[in-house]
Amino acid sequence: MQYINAFVVGGIICALSQILIDKTKLTPARILTAYVVLGVILTAIGMYKPLVDFAGAGATVPLLGFGYTLAEGVKTAVAESGLLGAFTGGAKAAAGGISAAVFFGLLTALLFRPADKS
């Protein structure tokens, strides 16, 4: 059942993104940024954790989940280090994902020779 929950929630998040792309004049970059900020806000007010508990990777893998990871990292670091944790917690919590994105982006660029579409 956990797989079905993850599939449904992740699918709904992706479908909402596609609707925003198709029906509004928002650029994909603005939508992605809005999703990260929304993940932080929903985590701050306590509404995202129940969704993560219900859907698992369906809620943590999309960009809303990145915002969730940043907010949880900041919350943990502030509890441990005080105000300094507000500046370091998000980066520390998301370091693995950021490192993987940079590594695989570099690997892809080396293997496939990126070029402009013009």
PDB file as gemmi writes it, atoms N, CA and C in Angstrom:
CRYST1    1.000    1.000    1.000  90.00  90.00  90.00 P 1                      
ATOM      1  N   MET A   1       0.819  -1.196   0.000  1.00  0.00           N  
ATOM      2  CA  MET A   1       0.000   0.000   0.000  1.00  0.00           C  
ATOM      3  C   MET A   1       0.866   1.264   0.000  1.00  0.00           C  
ATOM      4  N   GLN A   2       2.048   1.178   0.616  1.00  0.00           N  
ATOM      5  CA  GLN A   2       2.946   2.334   0.666  1.00  0.00           C  
ATOM      6  C   GLN A   2       3.343   2.782  -0.741  1.00  0.00           C  
ATOM      7  N   TYR A   3       3.549   1.822  -1.650  1.00  0.00           N  
ATOM      8  CA  TYR A   3       3.905   2.168  -3.021  1.00  0.00           C  
ATOM      9  C   TYR A   3       2.768   2.914  -3.722  1.00  0.00           C  
ATOM     10  N   ILE A   4       1.561   2.471  -3.484  1.00  0.00           N  
ATOM     11  CA  ILE A   4       0.399   3.122  -4.096  1.00  0.00           C  
ATOM     12  C   ILE A   4       0.243   4.543  -3.559  1.00  0.00           C  
ATOM     13  N   ASN A   5       0.398   4.708  -2.242  1.00  0.00           N  
ATOM     14  CA  ASN A   5       0.314   6.047  -1.646  1.00  0.00           C  
ATOM     15  C   ASN A   5       1.371   6.976  -2.239  1.00  0.00           C  
ATOM     16  N   ALA A   6       2.597   6.479  -2.356  1.00  0.00           N  
ATOM     17  CA  ALA A   6       3.682   7.283  -2.920  1.00  0.00           C  
ATOM     18  C   ALA A   6       3.384   7.642  -4.375  1.00  0.00           C  
ATOM     19  N   PHE A   7       2.894   6.680  -5.134  1.00  0.00           N  
ATOM     20  CA  PHE A   7       2.588   6.922  -6.545  1.00  0.00           C  
ATOM     21  C   PHE A   7       1.487   7.961  -6.701  1.00  0.00           C  
ATOM     22  N   VAL A   8       0.438   7.846  -5.912  1.00  0.00           N  
ATOM     23  CA  VAL A   8      -0.698   8.766  -6.028  1.00  0.00           C  
ATOM     24  C   VAL A   8      -0.297  10.188  -5.622  1.00  0.00           C  
ATOM     25  N   VAL A   9       0.361  10.325  -4.484  1.00  0.00           N  
ATOM     26  CA  VAL A   9       0.743  11.663  -4.016  1.00  0.00           C  
ATOM     27  C   VAL A   9       1.777  12.291  -4.956  1.00  0.00           C  
ATOM     28  N   GLY A  10       2.792  11.551  -5.338  1.00  0.00           N  
ATOM     29  CA  GLY A  10       3.780  12.075  -6.277  1.00  0.00           C  
ATOM     30  C   GLY A  10       3.147  12.434  -7.617  1.00  0.00           C  
ATOM     31  N   GLY A  11       2.210  11.619  -8.070  1.00  0.00           N  
ATOM     32  CA  GLY A  11       1.506  11.895  -9.322  1.00  0.00           C  
ATOM     33  C   GLY A  11       0.662  13.151  -9.248  1.00  0.00           C  
ATOM     34  N   ILE A  12       0.003  13.355  -8.104  1.00  0.00           N  
ATOM     35  CA  ILE A  12      -0.803  14.567  -7.935  1.00  0.00           C  
ATOM     36  C   ILE A  12       0.082  15.807  -7.955  1.00  0.00           C  
ATOM     37  N   ILE A  13       1.223  15.732  -7.271  1.00  0.00           N  
ATOM     38  CA  ILE A  13       2.152  16.875  -7.266  1.00  0.00           C  
ATOM     39  C   ILE A  13       2.635  17.175  -8.681  1.00  0.00           C  
ATOM     40  N   CYS A  14       2.992  16.144  -9.423  1.00  0.00           N  
ATOM     41  CA  CYS A  14       3.458  16.351 -10.805  1.00  0.00           C  
ATOM     42  C   CYS A  14       2.334  16.850 -11.707  1.00  0.00           C  
ATOM     43  N   ALA A  15       1.122  16.335 -11.519  1.00  0.00           N  
ATOM     44  CA  ALA A  15      -0.014  16.788 -12.322  1.00  0.00           C  
ATOM     45  C   ALA A  15      -0.313  18.259 -12.061  1.00  0.00           C  
ATOM     46  N   LEU A  16      -0.240  18.685 -10.800  1.00  0.00           N  
ATOM     47  CA  LEU A  16      -0.442  20.099 -10.482  1.00  0.00           C  
ATOM     48  C   LEU A  16       0.614  20.971 -11.153  1.00  0.00           C  
ATOM     49  N   SER A  17       1.836  20.478 -11.181  1.00  0.00           N  
ATOM     50  CA  SER A  17       2.907  21.221 -11.862  1.00  0.00           C  
ATOM     51  C   SER A  17       2.611  21.361 -13.345  1.00  0.00           C  
ATOM     52  N   GLN A  18       2.177  20.289 -13.964  1.00  0.00           N  
ATOM     53  CA  GLN A  18       1.874  20.331 -15.400  1.00  0.00           C  
ATOM     54  C   GLN A  18       0.709  21.264 -15.691  1.00  0.00           C  
ATOM     55  N   ILE A  19      -0.285  21.265 -14.825  1.00  0.00           N  
ATOM     56  CA  ILE A  19      -1.412  22.186 -14.996  1.00  0.00           C  
ATOM     57  C   ILE A  19      -0.930  23.629 -14.896  1.00  0.00           C  
ATOM     58  N   LEU A  20      -0.056  23.909 -13.938  1.00  0.00           N  
ATOM     59  CA  LEU A  20       0.486  25.267 -13.808  1.00  0.00           C  
ATOM     60  C   LEU A  20       1.273  25.676 -15.049  1.00  0.00           C  
ATOM     61  N   ILE A  21       2.027  24.752 -15.610  1.00  0.00           N  
ATOM     62  CA  ILE A  21       2.797  25.054 -16.821  1.00  0.00           C  
ATOM     63  C   ILE A  21       1.859  25.319 -17.997  1.00  0.00           C  
ATOM     64  N   ASP A  22       0.818  24.485 -18.134  1.00  0.00           N  
ATOM     65  CA  ASP A  22      -0.076  24.595 -19.283  1.00  0.00           C  
ATOM     66  C   ASP A  22      -1.057  25.761 -19.197  1.00  0.00           C  
ATOM     67  N   LYS A  23      -1.551  26.068 -18.017  1.00  0.00           N  
ATOM     68  CA  LYS A  23      -2.657  27.016 -17.878  1.00  0.00           C  
ATOM     69  C   LYS A  23      -2.256  28.401 -17.381  1.00  0.00           C  
ATOM     70  N   THR A  24      -1.014  28.591 -16.994  1.00  0.00           N  
ATOM     71  CA  THR A  24      -0.583  29.905 -16.526  1.00  0.00           C  
ATOM     72  C   THR A  24       0.609  30.362 -17.353  1.00  0.00           C  
ATOM     73  N   LYS A  25       0.992  31.596 -17.136  1.00  0.00           N  
ATOM     74  CA  LYS A  25       2.166  32.130 -17.827  1.00  0.00           C  
ATOM     75  C   LYS A  25       3.415  32.002 -16.968  1.00  0.00           C  
ATOM     76  N   LEU A  26       3.334  31.225 -15.878  1.00  0.00           N  
ATOM     77  CA  LEU A  26       4.501  31.018 -15.024  1.00  0.00           C  
ATOM     78  C   LEU A  26       5.531  30.178 -15.758  1.00  0.00           C  
ATOM     79  N   THR A  27       6.792  30.546 -15.602  1.00  0.00           N  
ATOM     80  CA  THR A  27       7.856  29.752 -16.206  1.00  0.00           C  
ATOM     81  C   THR A  27       8.130  28.532 -15.317  1.00  0.00           C  
ATOM     82  N   PRO A  28       8.677  27.476 -15.880  1.00  0.00           N  
ATOM     83  CA  PRO A  28       9.005  26.319 -15.055  1.00  0.00           C  
ATOM     84  C   PRO A  28       9.933  26.659 -13.890  1.00  0.00           C  
ATOM     85  N   ALA A  29      10.860  27.583 -14.095  1.00  0.00           N  
ATOM     86  CA  ALA A  29      11.767  27.957 -13.007  1.00  0.00           C  
ATOM     87  C   ALA A  29      11.001  28.586 -11.846  1.00  0.00           C  
ATOM     88  N   ARG A  30      10.028  29.411 -12.136  1.00  0.00           N  
ATOM     89  CA  ARG A  30       9.234  30.026 -11.070  1.00  0.00           C  
ATOM     90  C   ARG A  30       8.370  29.002 -10.353  1.00  0.00           C  
ATOM     91  N   ILE A  31       7.855  28.046 -11.105  1.00  0.00           N  
ATOM     92  CA  ILE A  31       7.050  26.993 -10.484  1.00  0.00           C  
ATOM     93  C   ILE A  31       7.929  26.140  -9.565  1.00  0.00           C  
ATOM     94  N   LEU A  32       9.121  25.791 -10.020  1.00  0.00           N  
ATOM     95  CA  LEU A  32      10.029  24.996  -9.200  1.00  0.00           C  
ATOM     96  C   LEU A  32      10.409  25.737  -7.926  1.00  0.00           C  
ATOM     97  N   THR A  33      10.703  27.011  -8.048  1.00  0.00           N  
ATOM     98  CA  THR A  33      11.047  27.815  -6.878  1.00  0.00           C  
ATOM     99  C   THR A  33       9.860  27.907  -5.928  1.00  0.00           C  
ATOM    100  N   ALA A  34       8.676  28.100  -6.482  1.00  0.00           N  
ATOM    101  CA  ALA A  34       7.474  28.176  -5.644  1.00  0.00           C  
ATOM    102  C   ALA A  34       7.250  26.863  -4.898  1.00  0.00           C  
ATOM    103  N   TYR A  35       7.536  25.737  -5.532  1.00  0.00           N  
ATOM    104  CA  TYR A  35       7.363  24.445  -4.863  1.00  0.00           C  
ATOM    105  C   TYR A  35       8.322  24.295  -3.682  1.00  0.00           C  
ATOM    106  N   VAL A  36       9.556  24.716  -3.854  1.00  0.00           N  
ATOM    107  CA  VAL A  36      10.508  24.627  -2.737  1.00  0.00           C  
ATOM    108  C   VAL A  36      10.052  25.513  -1.581  1.00  0.00           C  
ATOM    109  N   VAL A  37       9.651  26.737  -1.895  1.00  0.00           N  
ATOM    110  CA  VAL A  37       9.186  27.656  -0.852  1.00  0.00           C  
ATOM    111  C   VAL A  37       7.921  27.111  -0.197  1.00  0.00           C  
ATOM    112  N   LEU A  38       7.011  26.553  -0.982  1.00  0.00           N  
ATOM    113  CA  LEU A  38       5.794  25.974  -0.428  1.00  0.00           C  
ATOM    114  C   LEU A  38       6.112  24.800   0.503  1.00  0.00           C  
ATOM    115  N   GLY A  39       7.098  23.996   0.135  1.00  0.00           N  
ATOM    116  CA  GLY A  39       7.518  22.894   1.006  1.00  0.00           C  
ATOM    117  C   GLY A  39       8.031  23.394   2.345  1.00  0.00           C  
ATOM    118  N   VAL A  40       8.796  24.485   2.321  1.00  0.00           N  
ATOM    119  CA  VAL A  40       9.300  25.080   3.566  1.00  0.00           C  
ATOM    120  C   VAL A  40       8.140  25.608   4.402  1.00  0.00           C  
ATOM    121  N   ILE A  41       7.219  26.323   3.764  1.00  0.00           N  
ATOM    122  CA  ILE A  41       6.091  26.905   4.494  1.00  0.00           C  
ATOM    123  C   ILE A  41       5.202  25.820   5.088  1.00  0.00           C  
ATOM    124  N   LEU A  42       4.876  24.797   4.295  1.00  0.00           N  
ATOM    125  CA  LEU A  42       4.024  23.716   4.808  1.00  0.00           C  
ATOM    126  C   LEU A  42       4.699  22.961   5.947  1.00  0.00           C  
ATOM    127  N   THR A  43       6.012  22.836   5.890  1.00  0.00           N  
ATOM    128  CA  THR A  43       6.741  22.194   6.985  1.00  0.00           C  
ATOM    129  C   THR A  43       6.716  23.070   8.225  1.00  0.00           C  
ATOM    130  N   ALA A  44       6.889  24.365   8.041  1.00  0.00           N  
ATOM    131  CA  ALA A  44       6.911  25.293   9.172  1.00  0.00           C  
ATOM    132  C   ALA A  44       5.586  25.316   9.924  1.00  0.00           C  
ATOM    133  N   ILE A  45       4.481  25.173   9.207  1.00  0.00           N  
ATOM    134  CA  ILE A  45       3.187  25.191   9.888  1.00  0.00           C  
ATOM    135  C   ILE A  45       2.692  23.790  10.251  1.00  0.00           C  
ATOM    136  N   GLY A  46       3.525  22.784  10.002  1.00  0.00           N  
ATOM    137  CA  GLY A  46       3.225  21.422  10.445  1.00  0.00           C  
ATOM    138  C   GLY A  46       2.295  20.633   9.551  1.00  0.00           C  
ATOM    139  N   MET A  47       2.104  21.059   8.326  1.00  0.00           N  
ATOM    140  CA  MET A  47       1.185  20.346   7.440  1.00  0.00           C  
ATOM    141  C   MET A  47       1.871  19.341   6.514  1.00  0.00           C  
ATOM    142  N   TYR A  48       3.177  19.431   6.338  1.00  0.00           N  
ATOM    143  CA  TYR A  48       3.848  18.549   5.378  1.00  0.00           C  
ATOM    144  C   TYR A  48       4.283  17.224   6.008  1.00  0.00           C  
ATOM    145  N   LYS A  49       4.609  17.217   7.276  1.00  0.00           N  
ATOM    146  CA  LYS A  49       5.056  15.989   7.946  1.00  0.00           C  
ATOM    147  C   LYS A  49       4.016  14.871   7.853  1.00  0.00           C  
ATOM    148  N   PRO A  50       2.703  15.154   8.086  1.00  0.00           N  
ATOM    149  CA  PRO A  50       1.725  14.075   7.921  1.00  0.00           C  
ATOM    150  C   PRO A  50       1.680  13.517   6.499  1.00  0.00           C  
ATOM    151  N   LEU A  51       1.895  14.382   5.497  1.00  0.00           N  
ATOM    152  CA  LEU A  51       1.920  13.912   4.115  1.00  0.00           C  
ATOM    153  C   LEU A  51       3.133  13.018   3.875  1.00  0.00           C  
ATOM    154  N   VAL A  52       4.279  13.373   4.449  1.00  0.00           N  
ATOM    155  CA  VAL A  52       5.479  12.545   4.334  1.00  0.00           C  
ATOM    156  C   VAL A  52       5.252  11.195   5.018  1.00  0.00           C  
ATOM    157  N   ASP A  53       4.625  11.210   6.169  1.00  0.00           N  
ATOM    158  CA  ASP A  53       4.335   9.954   6.869  1.00  0.00           C  
ATOM    159  C   ASP A  53       3.393   9.070   6.056  1.00  0.00           C  
ATOM    160  N   PHE A  54       2.464   9.680   5.340  1.00  0.00           N  
ATOM    161  CA  PHE A  54       1.497   8.930   4.544  1.00  0.00           C  
ATOM    162  C   PHE A  54       2.098   8.429   3.235  1.00  0.00           C  
ATOM    163  N   ALA A  55       2.815   9.305   2.522  1.00  0.00           N  
ATOM    164  CA  ALA A  55       3.241   8.985   1.159  1.00  0.00           C  
ATOM    165  C   ALA A  55       4.705   8.615   1.021  1.00  0.00           C  
ATOM    166  N   GLY A  56       5.521   8.834   2.037  1.00  0.00           N  
ATOM    167  CA  GLY A  56       6.938   8.496   1.945  1.00  0.00           C  
ATOM    168  C   GLY A  56       7.623   9.220   0.803  1.00  0.00           C  
ATOM    169  N   ALA A  57       8.232   8.444  -0.099  1.00  0.00           N  
ATOM    170  CA  ALA A  57       8.993   9.034  -1.203  1.00  0.00           C  
ATOM    171  C   ALA A  57       8.123   9.820  -2.165  1.00  0.00           C  
ATOM    172  N   GLY A  58       6.836   9.561  -2.198  1.00  0.00           N  
ATOM    173  CA  GLY A  58       5.944  10.343  -3.048  1.00  0.00           C  
ATOM    174  C   GLY A  58       5.872  11.791  -2.619  1.00  0.00           C  
ATOM    175  N   ALA A  59       6.204  12.057  -1.359  1.00  0.00           N  
ATOM    176  CA  ALA A  59       6.194  13.425  -0.848  1.00  0.00           C  
ATOM    177  C   ALA A  59       7.594  13.989  -0.648  1.00  0.00           C  
ATOM    178  N   THR A  60       8.594  13.143  -0.477  1.00  0.00           N  
ATOM    179  CA  THR A  60       9.943  13.651  -0.214  1.00  0.00           C  
ATOM    180  C   THR A  60      10.792  13.806  -1.463  1.00  0.00           C  
ATOM    181  N   VAL A  61      10.487  13.105  -2.532  1.00  0.00           N  
ATOM    182  CA  VAL A  61      11.296  13.184  -3.740  1.00  0.00           C  
ATOM    183  C   VAL A  61      10.997  14.428  -4.582  1.00  0.00           C  
ATOM    184  N   PRO A  62       9.722  14.847  -4.771  1.00  0.00           N  
ATOM    185  CA  PRO A  62       9.489  16.083  -5.534  1.00  0.00           C  
ATOM    186  C   PRO A  62      10.082  17.309  -4.841  1.00  0.00           C  
ATOM    187  N   LEU A  63      10.052  18.437  -5.514  1.00  0.00           N  
ATOM    188  CA  LEU A  63      10.672  19.649  -4.974  1.00  0.00           C  
ATOM    189  C   LEU A  63      10.041  20.124  -3.681  1.00  0.00           C  
ATOM    190  N   LEU A  64       8.790  19.816  -3.445  1.00  0.00           N  
ATOM    191  CA  LEU A  64       8.206  20.117  -2.141  1.00  0.00           C  
ATOM    192  C   LEU A  64       9.006  19.419  -1.048  1.00  0.00           C  
ATOM    193  N   GLY A  65       9.467  18.226  -1.341  1.00  0.00           N  
ATOM    194  CA  GLY A  65      10.281  17.474  -0.388  1.00  0.00           C  
ATOM    195  C   GLY A  65      11.635  18.110  -0.142  1.00  0.00           C  
ATOM    196  N   PHE A  66      12.182  18.796  -1.135  1.00  0.00           N  
ATOM    197  CA  PHE A  66      13.448  19.510  -0.930  1.00  0.00           C  
ATOM    198  C   PHE A  66      13.238  20.647   0.060  1.00  0.00           C  
ATOM    199  N   GLY A  67      12.140  21.355  -0.086  1.00  0.00           N  
ATOM    200  CA  GLY A  67      11.804  22.399   0.884  1.00  0.00           C  
ATOM    201  C   GLY A  67      11.596  21.820   2.264  1.00  0.00           C  
ATOM    202  N   TYR A  68      10.965  20.649   2.324  1.00  0.00           N  
ATOM    203  CA  TYR A  68      10.763  19.947   3.594  1.00  0.00           C  
ATOM    204  C   TYR A  68      12.108  19.592   4.231  1.00  0.00           C  
ATOM    205  N   THR A  69      13.026  19.082   3.433  1.00  0.00           N  
ATOM    206  CA  THR A  69      14.351  18.723   3.941  1.00  0.00           C  
ATOM    207  C   THR A  69      15.094  19.944   4.465  1.00  0.00           C  
ATOM    208  N   LEU A  70      15.039  21.045   3.729  1.00  0.00           N  
ATOM    209  CA  LEU A  70      15.684  22.280   4.183  1.00  0.00           C  
ATOM    210  C   LEU A  70      15.100  22.745   5.510  1.00  0.00           C  
ATOM    211  N   ALA A  71      13.773  22.765   5.613  1.00  0.00           N  
ATOM    212  CA  ALA A  71      13.126  23.255   6.829  1.00  0.00           C  
ATOM    213  C   ALA A  71      13.412  22.354   8.023  1.00  0.00           C  
ATOM    214  N   GLU A  72      13.376  21.049   7.813  1.00  0.00           N  
ATOM    215  CA  GLU A  72      13.677  20.120   8.914  1.00  0.00           C  
ATOM    216  C   GLU A  72      15.128  20.255   9.356  1.00  0.00           C  
ATOM    217  N   GLY A  73      16.038  20.452   8.396  1.00  0.00           N  
ATOM    218  CA  GLY A  73      17.445  20.643   8.730  1.00  0.00           C  
ATOM    219  C   GLY A  73      17.670  21.897   9.539  1.00  0.00           C  
ATOM    220  N   VAL A  74      16.994  22.968   9.161  1.00  0.00           N  
ATOM    221  CA  VAL A  74      17.118  24.225   9.909  1.00  0.00           C  
ATOM    222  C   VAL A  74      16.553  24.055  11.306  1.00  0.00           C  
ATOM    223  N   LYS A  75      15.402  23.412  11.414  1.00  0.00           N  
ATOM    224  CA  LYS A  75      14.779  23.214  12.728  1.00  0.00           C  
ATOM    225  C   LYS A  75      15.679  22.405  13.657  1.00  0.00           C  
ATOM    226  N   THR A  76      16.276  21.347  13.138  1.00  0.00           N  
ATOM    227  CA  THR A  76      17.180  20.519  13.932  1.00  0.00           C  
ATOM    228  C   THR A  76      18.436  21.286  14.333  1.00  0.00           C  
ATOM    229  N   ALA A  77      19.017  22.007  13.374  1.00  0.00           N  
ATOM    230  CA  ALA A  77      20.254  22.745  13.656  1.00  0.00           C  
ATOM    231  C   ALA A  77      20.020  23.887  14.639  1.00  0.00           C  
ATOM    232  N   VAL A  78      18.877  24.542  14.568  1.00  0.00           N  
ATOM    233  CA  VAL A  78      18.580  25.613  15.519  1.00  0.00           C  
ATOM    234  C   VAL A  78      18.434  25.041  16.920  1.00  0.00           C  
ATOM    235  N   ALA A  79      17.827  23.855  17.019  1.00  0.00           N  
ATOM    236  CA  ALA A  79      17.693  23.211  18.336  1.00  0.00           C  
ATOM    237  C   ALA A  79      19.057  22.839  18.910  1.00  0.00           C  
ATOM    238  N   GLU A  80      20.005  22.472  18.047  1.00  0.00           N  
ATOM    239  CA  GLU A  80      21.331  22.056  18.505  1.00  0.00           C  
ATOM    240  C   GLU A  80      22.300  23.227  18.687  1.00  0.00           C  
ATOM    241  N   SER A  81      22.295  24.179  17.727  1.00  0.00           N  
ATOM    242  CA  SER A  81      23.326  25.216  17.692  1.00  0.00           C  
ATOM    243  C   SER A  81      22.815  26.631  17.925  1.00  0.00           C  
ATOM    244  N   GLY A  82      21.544  26.801  18.084  1.00  0.00           N  
ATOM    245  CA  GLY A  82      20.998  28.138  18.259  1.00  0.00           C  
ATOM    246  C   GLY A  82      20.845  28.844  16.929  1.00  0.00           C  
ATOM    247  N   LEU A  83      20.972  30.160  16.948  1.00  0.00           N  
ATOM    248  CA  LEU A  83      20.730  30.975  15.763  1.00  0.00           C  
ATOM    249  C   LEU A  83      21.650  30.623  14.597  1.00  0.00           C  
ATOM    250  N   LEU A  84      22.871  30.215  14.873  1.00  0.00           N  
ATOM    251  CA  LEU A  84      23.790  29.835  13.802  1.00  0.00           C  
ATOM    252  C   LEU A  84      23.218  28.679  12.972  1.00  0.00           C  
ATOM    253  N   GLY A  85      22.453  27.809  13.590  1.00  0.00           N  
ATOM    254  CA  GLY A  85      21.844  26.687  12.881  1.00  0.00           C  
ATOM    255  C   GLY A  85      20.880  27.114  11.794  1.00  0.00           C  
ATOM    256  N   ALA A  86      20.308  28.322  11.918  1.00  0.00           N  
ATOM    257  CA  ALA A  86      19.404  28.821  10.880  1.00  0.00           C  
ATOM    258  C   ALA A  86      20.142  29.021   9.561  1.00  0.00           C  
ATOM    259  N   PHE A  87      21.432  29.266   9.625  1.00  0.00           N  
ATOM    260  CA  PHE A  87      22.218  29.498   8.423  1.00  0.00           C  
ATOM    261  C   PHE A  87      22.881  28.235   7.893  1.00  0.00           C  
ATOM    262  N   THR A  88      23.127  27.254   8.754  1.00  0.00           N  
ATOM    263  CA  THR A  88      23.862  26.061   8.342  1.00  0.00           C  
ATOM    264  C   THR A  88      22.998  24.815   8.216  1.00  0.00           C  
ATOM    265  N   GLY A  89      21.877  24.779   8.882  1.00  0.00           N  
ATOM    266  CA  GLY A  89      21.073  23.556   8.959  1.00  0.00           C  
ATOM    267  C   GLY A  89      20.531  23.075   7.636  1.00  0.00           C  
ATOM    268  N   GLY A  90      20.013  23.989   6.820  1.00  0.00           N  
ATOM    269  CA  GLY A  90      19.442  23.582   5.541  1.00  0.00           C  
ATOM    270  C   GLY A  90      20.476  22.985   4.609  1.00  0.00           C  
ATOM    271  N   ALA A  91      21.633  23.628   4.534  1.00  0.00           N  
ATOM    272  CA  ALA A  91      22.691  23.119   3.652  1.00  0.00           C  
ATOM    273  C   ALA A  91      23.220  21.774   4.136  1.00  0.00           C  
ATOM    274  N   LYS A  92      23.337  21.634   5.457  1.00  0.00           N  
ATOM    275  CA  LYS A  92      23.832  20.367   6.005  1.00  0.00           C  
ATOM    276  C   LYS A  92      22.832  19.233   5.734  1.00  0.00           C  
ATOM    277  N   ALA A  93      21.548  19.509   5.893  1.00  0.00           N  
ATOM    278  CA  ALA A  93      20.535  18.475   5.694  1.00  0.00           C  
ATOM    279  C   ALA A  93      20.414  18.065   4.228  1.00  0.00           C  
ATOM    280  N   ALA A  94      20.590  19.011   3.328  1.00  0.00           N  
ATOM    281  CA  ALA A  94      20.406  18.738   1.906  1.00  0.00           C  
ATOM    282  C   ALA A  94      21.711  18.462   1.171  1.00  0.00           C  
ATOM    283  N   ALA A  95      22.817  18.390   1.876  1.00  0.00           N  
ATOM    284  CA  ALA A  95      24.128  18.250   1.231  1.00  0.00           C  
ATOM    285  C   ALA A  95      24.225  17.001   0.359  1.00  0.00           C  
ATOM    286  N   GLY A  96      23.686  15.898   0.794  1.00  0.00           N  
ATOM    287  CA  GLY A  96      23.755  14.667   0.002  1.00  0.00           C  
ATOM    288  C   GLY A  96      23.036  14.805  -1.325  1.00  0.00           C  
ATOM    289  N   GLY A  97      21.834  15.345  -1.301  1.00  0.00           N  
ATOM    290  CA  GLY A  97      21.067  15.535  -2.532  1.00  0.00           C  
ATOM    291  C   GLY A  97      21.708  16.541  -3.462  1.00  0.00           C  
ATOM    292  N   ILE A  98      22.217  17.624  -2.894  1.00  0.00           N  
ATOM    293  CA  ILE A  98      22.878  18.640  -3.714  1.00  0.00           C  
ATOM    294  C   ILE A  98      24.138  18.068  -4.351  1.00  0.00           C  
ATOM    295  N   SER A  99      24.921  17.332  -3.578  1.00  0.00           N  
ATOM    296  CA  SER A  99      26.147  16.721  -4.107  1.00  0.00           C  
ATOM    297  C   SER A  99      25.836  15.732  -5.221  1.00  0.00           C  
ATOM    298  N   ALA A 100      24.798  14.926  -5.040  1.00  0.00           N  
ATOM    299  CA  ALA A 100      24.419  13.966  -6.074  1.00  0.00           C  
ATOM    300  C   ALA A 100      23.980  14.688  -7.343  1.00  0.00           C  
ATOM    301  N   ALA A 101      23.223  15.776  -7.207  1.00  0.00           N  
ATOM    302  CA  ALA A 101      22.775  16.525  -8.379  1.00  0.00           C  
ATOM    303  C   ALA A 101      23.954  17.114  -9.139  1.00  0.00           C  
ATOM    304  N   VAL A 102      24.917  17.668  -8.415  1.00  0.00           N  
ATOM    305  CA  VAL A 102      26.096  18.244  -9.064  1.00  0.00           C  
ATOM    306  C   VAL A 102      26.903  17.147  -9.753  1.00  0.00           C  
ATOM    307  N   PHE A 103      27.125  16.041  -9.064  1.00  0.00           N  
ATOM    308  CA  PHE A 103      27.915  14.940  -9.627  1.00  0.00           C  
ATOM    309  C   PHE A 103      27.272  14.374 -10.888  1.00  0.00           C  
ATOM    310  N   PHE A 104      25.973  14.061 -10.824  1.00  0.00           N  
ATOM    311  CA  PHE A 104      25.322  13.473 -11.989  1.00  0.00           C  
ATOM    312  C   PHE A 104      25.146  14.479 -13.121  1.00  0.00           C  
ATOM    313  N   GLY A 105      25.004  15.759 -12.793  1.00  0.00           N  
ATOM    314  CA  GLY A 105      24.978  16.792 -13.828  1.00  0.00           C  
ATOM    315  C   GLY A 105      26.309  16.867 -14.555  1.00  0.00           C  
ATOM    316  N   LEU A 106      27.402  16.826 -13.803  1.00  0.00           N  
ATOM    317  CA  LEU A 106      28.733  16.844 -14.401  1.00  0.00           C  
ATOM    318  C   LEU A 106      28.962  15.597 -15.244  1.00  0.00           C  
ATOM    319  N   LEU A 107      28.595  14.445 -14.717  1.00  0.00           N  
ATOM    320  CA  LEU A 107      28.759  13.189 -15.450  1.00  0.00           C  
ATOM    321  C   LEU A 107      27.977  13.212 -16.760  1.00  0.00           C  
ATOM    322  N   THR A 108      26.744  13.706 -16.709  1.00  0.00           N  
ATOM    323  CA  THR A 108      25.925  13.796 -17.916  1.00  0.00           C  
ATOM    324  C   THR A 108      26.547  14.760 -18.924  1.00  0.00           C  
ATOM    325  N   ALA A 109      27.052  15.890 -18.448  1.00  0.00           N  
ATOM    326  CA  ALA A 109      27.681  16.863 -19.345  1.00  0.00           C  
ATOM    327  C   ALA A 109      28.921  16.281 -20.014  1.00  0.00           C  
ATOM    328  N   LEU A 110      29.675  15.485 -19.276  1.00  0.00           N  
ATOM    329  CA  LEU A 110      30.876  14.868 -19.856  1.00  0.00           C  
ATOM    330  C   LEU A 110      30.538  13.802 -20.866  1.00  0.00           C  
ATOM    331  N   LEU A 111      29.482  13.052 -20.615  1.00  0.00           N  
ATOM    332  CA  LEU A 111      29.132  11.933 -21.510  1.00  0.00           C  
ATOM    333  C   LEU A 111      28.369  12.361 -22.757  1.00  0.00           C  
ATOM    334  N   PHE A 112      27.553  13.410 -22.667  1.00  0.00           N  
ATOM    335  CA  PHE A 112      26.634  13.707 -23.770  1.00  0.00           C  
ATOM    336  C   PHE A 112      26.882  15.034 -24.481  1.00  0.00           C  
ATOM    337  N   ARG A 113      27.918  15.764 -24.176  1.00  0.00           N  
ATOM    338  CA  ARG A 113      28.270  17.003 -24.849  1.00  0.00           C  
ATOM    339  C   ARG A 113      27.079  17.950 -25.015  1.00  0.00           C  
ATOM    340  N   PRO A 114      26.725  18.669 -23.985  1.00  0.00           N  
ATOM    341  CA  PRO A 114      25.576  19.578 -24.089  1.00  0.00           C  
ATOM    342  C   PRO A 114      25.858  20.716 -25.069  1.00  0.00           C  
ATOM    343  N   ALA A 115      24.801  21.184 -25.704  1.00  0.00           N  
ATOM    344  CA  ALA A 115      24.932  22.288 -26.657  1.00  0.00           C  
ATOM    345  C   ALA A 115      23.649  23.110 -26.631  1.00  0.00           C  
ATOM    346  N   ASP A 116      23.721  24.322 -27.147  1.00  0.00           N  
ATOM    347  CA  ASP A 116      22.535  25.157 -27.268  1.00  0.00           C  
ATOM    348  C   ASP A 116      21.575  24.549 -28.273  1.00  0.00           C  
ATOM    349  N   LYS A 117      20.283  24.865 -28.113  1.00  0.00           N  
ATOM    350  CA  LYS A 117      19.278  24.332 -29.024  1.00  0.00           C  
ATOM    351  C   LYS A 117      19.168  25.136 -30.319  1.00  0.00           C  
ATOM    352  N   SER A 118      19.899  26.219 -30.413  1.00  0.00           N  
ATOM    353  CA  SER A 118      19.777  27.070 -31.614  1.00  0.00           C  
ATOM    354  C   SER A 118      20.517  26.503 -32.804  1.00  0.00           C  
TER     355      SER A 118                                                      
END                                                                             
